[in-house]
Amino acid sequence: MRQRSRRWCAVAAAAVVTLALVPAARAATERDVMFVGNNWDGTVDLLDATTLEKYQRIDVVPDLDERVDDMRLDQRIAMLVIRETAGEGHDQLVDDIMVSPDGRTMYVSRPSLGDVAAFDVATGAQHWFTRVDGYRSDHMALSPDGSTLLVSATTADVVNAVDTASGEITGRFDAGDFPHENRYSADGETIYNASIGNVLAPDSELLDPVKGDRELTIVDAGTLQVRDTIEFEAGIRPFVVLPDDRTMYAQLSFHNGFIEYDLEQRRRTRTVHLPLSEEAREMERDDYPLDSAHHGLAMNDDHTKICDAGTISDYAAVLSVPALTVDRIVPTGDKPYWAATSPDGEYCFLSNSGSDDISVVSYDDPAEIARIPVGDHPQRVRGYTVPADVLSR
């Protein structure tokens, strides 16, 4: 009996040692990394989400000249229109970023080229590219198993489903005017797509109907059949749907703040109004960047905090959920245009598109803990856990 007791003690001690080594082993083999898309540069910067050190910069338009040479006349005209409107005089070369579950492949939508492309994270080598329907690619989402990439084809008012292995378009579904962000539900069975309406149309309230259909499209992920469509009075900007598939937090065009929406009852339950800077108070509706007052919404892992990017007022608002009370307004760089949570849930990373840097804001004790220079016009930021061997300095 005493021998068995000693044996169990030895096993227990070994288990404790093994468990203690797990974090160290993981740290040696994996890293939490933020992928930052520099829209006007056509590059993606990789930042360590914990140490905030910089890894490699990946060129995501190595084929730019070739792609332009292959364009038809109408596609070249569309590229020029994008440059002079949404691009503010620049080509839009990287909008959204997704990374495969194994952390080795990166997918990038390239709006001005009207396509999506896949790259090896370690080497930067391009695997494939595929043109989407219409003329412009936008926000994306990756299925939980990594096999299907959803890409909003803005001008075609559809979302393309792309096979990540081959780059082939395998399906599509109709959305509202200018489909924007895509999200999968927590169980992976439902797709949510939000449309923003024609942001190039006049911003006069009298002419609001010409902006078209602004709606949330709810889709079966397996069949790509539309289950439901919910109309909104304004474009739906970044949004989050909680795991209950009922509660949605969403920013709306021209609104300084966000709303809480009940998807089951199809009604707005609360509206959060957030402050405007003195400069923002002087702005006309026409001056809002593509109709965005606030553009960037993220939550921590347990959904107890919201990070809201105050785009025209240059701040991050951190709020407590479910009370929706403001913990703190944290100043950031110029024109924060996206918000993303680090893989460990500790920090909100905001892309300051006007000052070409990233603000790192803590959730628990809201403050800007760092500001990191990146490339020209950072836009989308996404956080992933990737193998350490794909990273270089």
Secondary structure, DSSP 4 states (H G I P E B T S, - for coil): -HHHHHHHHHHHHHHHHHHHHHHHHHHHHEEEEEEEEETTTTEEEEEETTT--EEEEEES-TTHHHHHHT--HHHHHHHHHHHHTTTTTS------EEE-TTS-EEEEEEGGGTEEEEEETTT--EEEEEEPSSS-EEEEEE-TTSSEEEEEEGGGTEEEEEETTT--EEEEEE-SSSEEEEEE-TTSSEEEEEE---TTS---GGGGGGG---EEEEEETTT--EEEEEE-SS-EEEEEE-TTSSEEEEEETT-SEEEEEETTTTEEEEEEE----HHHHT--GGGSGGG-SS--EEE-TTS-EEEEEETTTTEEEEEETTTTEEEEEEE-SSSEEEEEE-TTSSEEEEEETTTTEEEEEESSS--EEEEEE-SSSEEEEEEEEEEGGG---
